[in-house]
């Protein structure tokens, strides 16, 4: 896995999928975060009005869980599921076997 140069996904913000248990993938993810931090620092020095942010989305749940949302009664499930109705992994990023990395532009 890791950084993908042939982006088959629809989003131009997609960087790649990183395995949580693979140390090489975690090194690459740290490198991506460092590059974004460096780019943001240099944009701040130039006085640009925008920055970038790294967004991680968990995929492939380690353990399926029952969803019982406290605020939305319609967002509850009868059995165990991997994702909620918004596409986020149930149980948070800690329950993910893989994370997908996206870089988005953030306007200040």
Residue pairs with C-beta under 8 A, 6 or more apart in sequence:
1 16
1 17
1 18
1 19
1 22
1 25
1 98
2 16
2 17
2 18
2 24
2 25
2 28
3 15
3 16
3 28
3 32
4 14
4 15
4 16
4 17
7 14
11 102
13 55
13 102
13 103
13 104
14 100
14 101
14 102
15 32
15 101
15 102
15 103
16 28
16 100
16 101
17 59
17 98
17 99
17 100
17 101
18 25
18 26
18 28
18 29
18 98
18 99
18 100
18 101
19 25
19 97
19 98
20 26
20 96
20 97
20 98
20 99
21 97
29 99
29 101
32 54
32 101
32 103
33 54
36 52
36 53
36 54
36 103
39 52
40 51
40 52
43 50
43 51
44 51
49 107
49 108
50 105
50 106
50 107
50 108
51 105
51 106
51 108
52 103
52 104
52 105
52 106
53 103
53 104
53 106
54 101
54 102
54 103
55 101
55 102
55 103
55 104
56 93
56 99
56 100
56 101
56 102
57 87
57 88
57 89
57 99
57 100
57 102
58 88
58 89
58 92
58 93
58 95
58 96
58 98
58 99
59 89
59 96
59 97
59 98
59 99
59 100
60 82
60 96
60 97
60 98
61 82
61 83
61 89
61 90
61 91
61 95
61 96
61 97
62 91
62 95
62 96
62 97
63 80
63 91
63 95
64 80
64 81
64 82
64 90
65 80
65 81
65 90
65 91
65 95
66 77
66 78
66 79
66 80
66 81
67 75
67 76
67 77
67 81
67 84
67 90
68 76
68 77
69 75
69 76
69 84
75 84
75 85
81 90
82 89
82 90
83 89
83 90
84 90
89 95
89 96
93 99
